[in-house]
Amino acid sequence: MDIYARNILDHYQRPRHQGVIVDADAVFGKLNRSCGDEIKVYVKTKNGLLEAVSFETRGCAISTASISILSDELLEKTVGEIMQMDLADIQPYLGIEISPRRQRCALLGLRAIQGALAKLTEKTEKTSKEEMSQPV
């Protein structure tokens, strides 16, 4: 087994940042219907940067390892950077070639984080619009 496959196995067996952030800014759940993987992510941001991310998951080795690895690698990246990411951007973090059949598994965590950040952005924009419409 090569070092990259061992890294995936390690993150699957001992996922990092697993759990709940009680005071999360946004929570988002995502399901991979093709294999039944489920994930719920909790995010906190500060000054436009991802400050913290945690997750609860039930899934295969690739989806669990991917969110575990991303929960480390995406910290301190801007919301804009994360929202633009795709498989080609996360593959170097994973360190293995992802077959076409497993791409949805590898992307599940990223898509959940992006969903949480989009939800947070919508909430922030709505609050800003409401504040702007208030009489002075």
MDAnalysis code that builds the backbone (N, CA, C; Angstrom):
import MDAnalysis as mda
import numpy as np

u = mda.Universe.empty(408, n_residues=136, atom_resindex=np.repeat(np.arange(136), 3), trajectory=True)
u.add_TopologyAttr("name", ["N", "CA", "C"] * 136)
u.add_TopologyAttr("resid", np.arange(1, 137))
u.add_TopologyAttr("resname", ["MET", "ASP", "ILE", "TYR", "ALA", "ARG", "ASN", "ILE", "LEU", "ASP", "HIS", "TYR", "GLN", "ARG", "PRO", "ARG", "HIS", "GLN", "GLY", "VAL", "ILE", "VAL", "ASP", "ALA", "ASP", "ALA", "VAL", "PHE", "GLY", "LYS", "LEU", "ASN", "ARG", "SER", "CYS", "GLY", "ASP", "GLU", "ILE", "LYS", "VAL", "TYR", "VAL", "LYS", "THR", "LYS", "ASN", "GLY", "LEU", "LEU", "GLU", "ALA", "VAL", "SER", "PHE", "GLU", "THR", "ARG", "GLY", "CYS", "ALA", "ILE", "SER", "THR", "ALA", "SER", "ILE", "SER", "ILE", "LEU", "SER", "ASP", "GLU", "LEU", "LEU", "GLU", "LYS", "THR", "VAL", "GLY", "GLU", "ILE", "MET", "GLN", "MET", "ASP", "LEU", "ALA", "ASP", "ILE", "GLN", "PRO", "TYR", "LEU", "GLY", "ILE", "GLU", "ILE", "SER", "PRO", "ARG", "ARG", "GLN", "ARG", "CYS", "ALA", "LEU", "LEU", "GLY", "LEU", "ARG", "ALA", "ILE", "GLN", "GLY", "ALA", "LEU", "ALA", "LYS", "LEU", "THR", "GLU", "LYS", "THR", "GLU", "LYS", "THR", "SER", "LYS", "GLU", "GLU", "MET", "SER", "GLN", "PRO", "VAL"])
u.atoms.positions = np.array([
    [0.859, -1.175, 0.000],
    [0.000, 0.000, 0.000],
    [0.905, 1.237, 0.000],
    [0.653, 2.175, -0.917],
    [1.511, 3.355, -0.969],
    [1.107, 4.380, 0.090],
    [1.943, 5.382, 0.258],
    [1.754, 6.376, 1.315],
    [0.437, 7.132, 1.166],
    [0.006, 7.405, -0.079],
    [-1.231, 8.156, -0.287],
    [-2.449, 7.322, 0.071],
    [-2.433, 6.053, -0.286],
    [-3.536, 5.169, 0.090],
    [-3.590, 5.012, 1.606],
    [-2.426, 4.954, 2.244],
    [-2.391, 4.871, 3.716],
    [-2.982, 6.135, 4.335],
    [-2.721, 7.293, 3.718],
    [-3.277, 8.550, 4.216],
    [-4.804, 8.532, 4.146],
    [-5.356, 8.041, 3.042],
    [-6.815, 7.933, 2.906],
    [-7.363, 7.002, 3.983],
    [-6.736, 5.856, 4.175],
    [-7.173, 4.895, 5.184],
    [-7.088, 5.495, 6.587],
    [-6.016, 6.218, 6.872],
    [-5.849, 6.859, 8.178],
    [-6.971, 7.865, 8.445],
    [-7.273, 8.710, 7.465],
    [-8.339, 9.708, 7.644],
    [-9.714, 9.052, 7.723],
    [-9.889, 7.909, 7.073],
    [-11.154, 7.186, 7.161],
    [-11.327, 6.573, 8.553],
    [-10.264, 5.963, 9.065],
    [-10.344, 5.292, 10.364],
    [-10.307, 6.270, 11.533],
    [-9.620, 7.392, 11.366],
    [-9.493, 8.399, 12.420],
    [-9.759, 9.795, 11.846],
    [-11.015, 10.073, 11.487],
    [-11.317, 11.366, 10.868],
    [-11.028, 12.538, 11.804],
    [-10.456, 13.580, 11.232],
    [-10.164, 14.803, 11.980],
    [-11.370, 15.737, 11.909],
    [-11.556, 16.524, 12.930],
    [-12.608, 17.553, 12.992],
    [-14.022, 16.971, 12.945],
    [-14.173, 15.718, 13.334],
    [-15.501, 15.115, 13.351],
    [-16.238, 15.605, 14.584],
    [-17.501, 15.939, 14.418],
    [-18.311, 16.395, 15.534],
    [-19.105, 17.630, 15.165],
    [-19.630, 18.288, 16.179],
    [-20.527, 19.428, 15.999],
    [-19.846, 20.696, 16.493],
    [-20.010, 21.775, 15.749],
    [-19.637, 23.103, 16.245],
    [-20.943, 23.720, 16.731],
    [-21.103, 23.822, 18.035],
    [-22.365, 24.266, 18.628],
    [-22.752, 25.664, 18.150],
    [-21.791, 26.557, 18.048],
    [-22.084, 27.936, 17.639],
    [-21.711, 28.191, 16.174],
    [-21.938, 27.190, 15.330],
    [-21.609, 27.308, 13.901],
    [-22.384, 28.457, 13.263],
    [-21.756, 29.095, 12.294],
    [-22.427, 30.147, 11.529],
    [-23.428, 29.548, 10.545],
    [-23.135, 28.347, 10.055],
    [-24.043, 27.674, 9.116],
    [-23.849, 26.166, 9.216],
    [-24.925, 25.450, 8.949],
    [-24.936, 23.983, 8.945],
    [-25.580, 23.560, 7.627],
    [-25.019, 22.523, 7.008],
    [-25.562, 22.088, 5.721],
    [-25.370, 20.585, 5.579],
    [-26.401, 19.906, 5.109],
    [-26.333, 18.468, 4.883],
    [-26.330, 18.141, 3.404],
    [-25.655, 17.063, 3.061],
    [-25.554, 16.649, 1.656],
    [-25.597, 15.127, 1.604],
    [-26.231, 14.598, 0.564],
    [-26.386, 13.160, 0.374],
    [-25.882, 12.790, -1.011],
    [-25.121, 11.716, -1.091],
    [-24.705, 11.154, -2.374],
    [-25.649, 9.992, -2.658],
    [-26.622, 10.234, -3.484],
    [-27.656, 9.225, -3.753],
    [-27.104, 7.978, -4.439],
    [-26.000, 8.112, -5.152],
    [-25.483, 6.956, -5.892],
    [-24.915, 5.873, -4.976],
    [-24.424, 6.257, -3.787],
    [-23.887, 5.213, -2.897],
    [-24.388, 5.336, -1.460],
    [-25.199, 6.350, -1.173],
    [-25.798, 6.467, 0.147],
    [-24.978, 7.213, 1.180],
    [-23.835, 7.791, 0.789],
    [-23.036, 8.571, 1.739],
    [-23.817, 9.810, 2.177],
    [-23.721, 10.133, 3.467],
    [-24.374, 11.321, 4.018],
    [-23.357, 12.128, 4.800],
    [-23.496, 13.445, 4.736],
    [-22.604, 14.303, 5.501],
    [-23.354, 15.544, 5.950],
    [-23.024, 16.008, 7.124],
    [-23.526, 17.281, 7.630],
    [-22.299, 18.058, 8.081],
    [-22.155, 19.287, 7.579],
    [-21.000, 20.101, 7.951],
    [-21.445, 21.314, 8.759],
    [-20.546, 21.753, 9.603],
    [-20.720, 22.931, 10.444],
    [-19.554, 23.859, 10.129],
    [-19.848, 25.124, 9.808],
    [-18.768, 26.048, 9.472],
    [-18.853, 27.324, 10.299],
    [-17.681, 27.884, 10.524],
    [-17.548, 29.209, 11.128],
    [-16.604, 29.999, 10.234],
    [-16.955, 31.261, 10.022],
    [-16.091, 32.132, 9.236],
    [-15.753, 33.373, 10.048],
    [-14.661, 34.000, 9.651],
    [-14.270, 35.258, 10.283],
    [-13.522, 36.074, 9.236],
    [-13.997, 37.286, 9.018],
    [-13.371, 38.194, 8.056],
    [-13.216, 37.564, 6.672],
    [-14.220, 36.815, 6.244],
    [-14.204, 36.224, 4.913],
    [-13.370, 34.967, 4.765],
    [-12.844, 34.453, 5.875],
    [-12.029, 33.236, 5.856],
    [-12.760, 32.107, 6.571],
    [-12.528, 30.885, 6.131],
    [-13.060, 29.722, 6.837],
    [-12.234, 29.536, 8.100],
    [-12.868, 29.744, 9.235],
    [-12.170, 29.684, 10.523],
    [-12.218, 28.287, 11.137],
    [-13.352, 27.596, 10.962],
    [-13.503, 26.256, 11.539],
    [-14.515, 25.474, 10.714],
    [-14.286, 24.181, 10.628],
    [-15.235, 23.283, 9.972],
    [-15.209, 21.952, 10.713],
    [-16.390, 21.400, 10.926],
    [-16.478, 20.058, 11.494],
    [-17.597, 19.334, 10.755],
    [-17.726, 18.059, 11.018],
    [-18.696, 17.284, 10.249],
    [-19.153, 16.057, 11.013],
    [-20.307, 15.568, 10.588],
    [-20.820, 14.258, 10.977],
    [-21.048, 13.527, 9.665],
    [-20.644, 12.276, 9.591],
    [-20.760, 11.562, 8.324],
    [-21.040, 10.086, 8.531],
    [-21.662, 9.535, 7.518],
    [-21.821, 8.091, 7.390],
    [-21.560, 7.803, 5.923],
    [-20.400, 7.225, 5.655],
    [-20.078, 7.028, 4.254],
    [-18.871, 6.143, 4.038],
    [-18.497, 6.065, 2.790],
    [-17.384, 5.218, 2.373],
    [-16.042, 5.843, 2.756],
    [-14.981, 5.103, 2.522],
    [-13.633, 5.566, 2.866],
    [-13.274, 6.845, 2.129],
    [-13.619, 6.948, 0.850],
    [-13.240, 8.125, 0.067],
    [-13.973, 9.367, 0.561],
    [-15.278, 9.292, 0.778],
    [-16.014, 10.488, 1.215],
    [-15.602, 10.911, 2.620],
    [-15.397, 9.959, 3.514],
    [-14.990, 10.290, 4.883],
    [-13.578, 10.857, 4.913],
    [-12.656, 10.219, 4.218],
    [-11.277, 10.717, 4.181],
    [-11.210, 12.083, 3.523],
    [-11.983, 12.284, 2.474],
    [-11.967, 13.560, 1.762],
    [-12.396, 14.707, 2.669],
    [-13.506, 14.567, 3.387],
    [-13.945, 15.664, 4.261],
    [-12.968, 15.850, 5.416],
    [-12.390, 14.778, 5.917],
    [-11.403, 14.893, 6.988],
    [-10.182, 15.684, 6.513],
    [-9.680, 15.356, 5.341],
    [-8.519, 16.057, 4.785],
    [-8.870, 17.510, 4.486],
    [-10.029, 17.737, 3.869],
    [-10.428, 19.102, 3.528],
    [-10.666, 19.955, 4.760],
    [-11.130, 19.339, 5.843],
    [-11.378, 20.116, 7.058],
    [-10.090, 20.700, 7.620],
    [-8.958, 20.122, 7.263],
    [-7.647, 20.705, 7.598],
    [-7.189, 21.685, 6.528],
    [-7.238, 21.256, 5.287],
    [-6.637, 22.005, 4.181],
    [-7.361, 23.303, 3.834],
    [-8.658, 23.382, 4.087],
    [-9.411, 24.569, 3.683],
    [-9.435, 25.671, 4.733],
    [-8.973, 25.380, 5.937],
    [-8.951, 26.412, 6.975],
    [-8.106, 27.589, 6.519],
    [-8.593, 28.782, 6.808],
    [-7.924, 30.044, 6.468],
    [-7.957, 30.371, 4.980],
    [-8.678, 29.597, 4.179],
    [-8.896, 29.976, 2.780],
    [-10.104, 30.909, 2.742],
    [-10.158, 31.763, 1.716],
    [-11.292, 32.672, 1.608],
    [-12.529, 31.914, 1.155],
    [-13.676, 32.459, 1.513],
    [-14.941, 31.876, 1.079],
    [-14.974, 31.836, -0.449],
    [-14.523, 32.898, -1.095],
    [-14.491, 32.945, -2.556],
    [-13.644, 31.844, -3.164],
    [-12.475, 31.600, -2.589],
    [-11.602, 30.522, -3.081],
    [-12.308, 29.169, -2.988],
    [-12.911, 28.915, -1.841],
    [-13.567, 27.625, -1.607],
    [-14.752, 27.442, -2.549],
    [-15.506, 28.503, -2.776],
    [-16.680, 28.401, -3.642],
    [-16.307, 28.087, -5.089],
    [-15.095, 28.408, -5.497],
    [-14.645, 28.155, -6.870],
    [-14.010, 26.772, -7.044],
    [-13.784, 26.050, -5.965],
    [-13.051, 24.783, -6.033],
    [-13.872, 23.660, -6.660],
    [-13.129, 22.737, -7.276],
    [-13.726, 21.546, -7.874],
    [-12.768, 20.372, -7.671],
    [-13.051, 19.257, -8.301],
    [-12.252, 18.045, -8.105],
    [-10.770, 18.277, -8.384],
    [-10.450, 18.986, -9.449],
    [-9.041, 19.224, -9.793],
    [-8.313, 19.980, -8.684],
    [-9.043, 20.807, -7.941],
    [-8.435, 21.582, -6.857],
    [-8.189, 20.752, -5.608],
    [-9.041, 19.771, -5.349],
    [-8.878, 18.989, -4.114],
    [-8.070, 17.717, -4.317],
    [-7.938, 17.268, -5.555],
    [-7.210, 16.020, -5.814],
    [-5.789, 16.035, -5.248],
    [-5.033, 17.139, -5.360],
    [-3.690, 17.139, -4.762],
    [-3.713, 16.917, -3.241],
    [-4.740, 17.404, -2.562],
    [-4.847, 17.180, -1.118],
    [-5.073, 15.701, -0.816],
    [-5.865, 15.054, -1.663],
    [-6.183, 13.642, -1.442],
    [-4.995, 12.748, -1.765],
    [-4.219, 13.139, -2.762],
    [-3.001, 12.408, -3.084],
    [-3.191, 11.137, -3.889],
    [-4.416, 10.867, -4.303],
    [-4.676, 9.682, -5.124],
    [-5.507, 10.091, -6.333],
    [-5.434, 9.292, -7.364],
    [-6.276, 9.493, -8.543],
    [-7.680, 9.005, -8.193],
    [-8.670, 9.825, -8.464],
    [-10.053, 9.460, -8.163],
    [-10.719, 8.978, -9.447],
    [-11.167, 7.744, -9.438],
    [-11.816, 7.182, -10.627],
    [-13.152, 7.888, -10.860],
    [-13.633, 7.899, -12.092],
    [-14.915, 8.548, -12.383],
    [-16.060, 8.048, -11.499],
    [-16.051, 6.778, -11.146],
    [-17.121, 6.223, -10.299],
    [-17.074, 6.756, -8.873],
    [-15.909, 7.235, -8.419],
    [-15.763, 7.686, -7.028],
    [-15.700, 9.207, -6.894],
    [-15.852, 9.934, -8.005],
    [-15.739, 11.388, -7.951],
    [-16.803, 12.034, -7.075],
    [-18.018, 11.526, -7.127],
    [-19.072, 12.086, -6.265],
    [-18.733, 11.885, -4.790],
    [-18.140, 10.752, -4.478],
    [-17.731, 10.481, -3.094],
    [-16.665, 11.488, -2.653],
    [-15.679, 11.701, -3.505],
    [-14.586, 12.610, -3.172],
    [-15.067, 14.046, -3.050],
    [-16.080, 14.415, -3.825],
    [-16.579, 15.794, -3.837],
    [-17.653, 16.077, -2.794],
    [-18.193, 15.057, -2.154],
    [-19.321, 15.249, -1.241],
    [-19.010, 16.259, -0.140],
    [-17.872, 16.127, 0.512],
    [-17.511, 17.049, 1.587],
    [-17.329, 18.471, 1.096],
    [-16.644, 18.623, -0.036],
    [-16.462, 19.963, -0.602],
    [-17.805, 20.586, -0.934],
    [-18.679, 19.824, -1.565],
    [-19.998, 20.363, -1.929],
    [-20.810, 20.734, -0.681],
    [-20.661, 19.980, 0.389],
    [-21.364, 20.310, 1.633],
    [-20.811, 21.602, 2.234],
    [-19.490, 21.754, 2.239],
    [-18.886, 22.993, 2.744],
    [-19.332, 24.168, 1.881],
    [-19.318, 23.994, 0.570],
    [-19.767, 25.058, -0.324],
    [-21.235, 25.395, -0.076],
    [-22.058, 24.389, 0.182],
    [-23.466, 24.628, 0.484],
    [-23.643, 25.428, 1.762],
    [-22.867, 25.088, 2.787],
    [-22.939, 25.827, 4.055],
    [-22.492, 27.270, 3.857],
    [-21.426, 27.471, 3.100],
    [-20.930, 28.829, 2.858],
    [-21.911, 29.636, 2.010],
    [-22.558, 28.993, 1.041],
    [-23.569, 29.678, 0.231],
    [-24.756, 30.087, 1.101],
    [-25.168, 29.196, 1.977],
    [-26.265, 29.483, 2.911],
    [-25.901, 30.666, 3.802],
    [-24.679, 30.674, 4.282],
    [-24.200, 31.763, 5.130],
    [-24.148, 33.075, 4.350],
    [-23.681, 33.032, 3.117],
    [-23.604, 34.227, 2.278],
    [-24.996, 34.788, 2.020],
    [-25.961, 33.914, 1.721],
    [-27.346, 34.351, 1.506],
    [-27.903, 35.011, 2.757],
    [-27.636, 34.417, 3.910],
    [-28.117, 34.960, 5.180],
    [-27.496, 36.333, 5.435],
    [-26.210, 36.466, 5.166],
    [-25.503, 37.733, 5.371],
    [-26.041, 38.804, 4.431],
    [-26.254, 38.446, 3.163],
    [-26.776, 39.407, 2.190],
    [-28.183, 39.844, 2.564],
    [-29.014, 38.915, 3.030],
    [-30.380, 39.250, 3.432],
    [-30.356, 40.208, 4.616],
    [-29.502, 39.938, 5.599],
    [-29.384, 40.815, 6.766],
    [-28.919, 42.201, 6.345],
    [-27.951, 42.271, 5.449],
    [-27.438, 43.559, 4.975],
    [-28.530, 44.346, 4.269],
    [-29.334, 43.676, 3.430],
    [-30.422, 44.354, 2.725],
    [-31.462, 44.869, 3.705],
    [-31.772, 44.067, 4.726],
    [-32.746, 44.494, 5.726],
    [-32.228, 45.699, 6.497],
    [-30.953, 45.703, 6.836],
    [-30.365, 46.831, 7.549],
    [-30.378, 48.084, 6.681],
    [-30.139, 47.927, 5.381],
    [-30.119, 49.061, 4.463],
    [-31.510, 49.663, 4.303],
    [-32.560, 48.847, 4.461],
    [-33.919, 49.342, 4.269],
    [-34.498, 49.985, 5.528],
    [-33.777, 49.903, 6.632],
    [-34.249, 50.498, 7.882],
    [-34.102, 52.020, 7.826],
    [-35.115, 52.756, 8.276],
    [-34.995, 54.217, 8.296],
    [-33.920, 54.657, 9.284],
    [-33.295, 55.739, 8.948],
    [-32.221, 56.269, 9.803],
    [-32.795, 57.217, 10.806],
])
